[in-house]
Amino acid sequence: MAINSTVRRNWSEVGDIRLLNIFAIAFLIGLCILATR
């Protein structure tokens, strides 16, 4: 039950999750650019 409540709370913060995904993707792209130099 506790896990379900935390999951619901996390789903209500989908906007924050999207921001984290955008930062992670940008970070990976930056690493790829630095690696190819």
C-alpha positions as CSV (number, residue, x, y, z in Angstrom):
1,M,0.0,0.0,0.0
2,A,2.8,2.4,0.9
3,I,4.5,1.8,-2.4
4,N,1.3,2.4,-4.3
5,S,0.8,5.8,-2.6
6,T,4.4,6.8,-3.4
7,V,3.9,5.8,-7.0
8,R,0.8,7.9,-7.3
9,R,2.6,10.9,-5.8
10,N,5.4,10.4,-8.3
11,W,2.9,10.2,-11.2
12,S,1.4,13.6,-10.0
13,E,4.9,15.0,-10.6
14,V,5.3,14.0,-14.2
15,G,6.5,17.5,-15.1
16,D,9.5,17.1,-12.8
17,I,10.2,13.7,-14.3
18,R,10.2,15.2,-17.8
19,L,12.7,17.9,-16.7
20,L,15.0,15.2,-15.2
21,N,14.7,13.2,-18.5
22,I,15.6,16.3,-20.5
23,F,18.6,17.1,-18.3
24,A,19.7,13.4,-18.6
25,I,19.4,13.4,-22.4
26,A,21.2,16.7,-22.7
27,F,24.0,15.4,-20.4
28,L,24.4,12.2,-22.5
29,I,24.5,14.3,-25.8
30,G,27.1,16.5,-24.2
31,L,29.2,13.4,-23.3
32,C,28.9,12.1,-26.8
33,I,30.0,15.4,-28.3
34,L,33.0,15.6,-26.0
35,A,33.9,11.9,-26.8
36,T,33.9,12.5,-30.5
37,R,36.2,15.5,-30.3
